[in-house]
Amino acid sequence: MSLQWSSLLTLVGLILLANGLPALLGLLTGTAKALDGGRTLADGRPLLGPSKTWRGLVAALVGTTLGGLALGLHWTLGLKVATGAMLGDLAASFIKRRLRYPASASVPLLDQIPEALLPALLVKAELALAWSDVVLVTLAFVVADLGLTPLGRRLIRGRSGTGRA
């Protein structure tokens, strides 16, 4: 293993931050302007869907950059992690819309792997990650996200009072 456990956990934490900030901000502030502007493709499905917003993208990019700085990392590392996580999230949303899943539908592994794998690959050289480190970080994020997502959905249901997410 090329990195210490604490470094791998820091990377997983930054990936969680990048993916969690948009959802948290949406929970706290409500709806925002969709990244895709409501556009649909030839298949009649939305490009990305209403849950992918400009506000969420900016929150992830700025918040993860600041989170990295707070941990003593160079600002570009946090920005790269956020960029990879958001590109992975957008790719997963695009694929889910093509597969006819509604916005915010949970698709285990598709929702997690791109969001962790892309940022790990973007910082692989900079952090001297071994391929086993990339796999470990991705798996750790998958486990953490699969555990945290149901908790987040319960919080959203409790806040909305509708019993639905």
Secondary structure by P-SEA (a helix, b strand, c coil): ccccaaaaaaaaaaaaaaacaaaaaaaacccccccccccccccccccccccccaaaaaaaaaaaaaaaaaacccaaaaaaaaaaaaaaaaaaaaaaaaacccccccccccccccccaaaaaaacccccccaaaaaaaaaaaaaaaaaaaaaaaaaaaaaaccccc
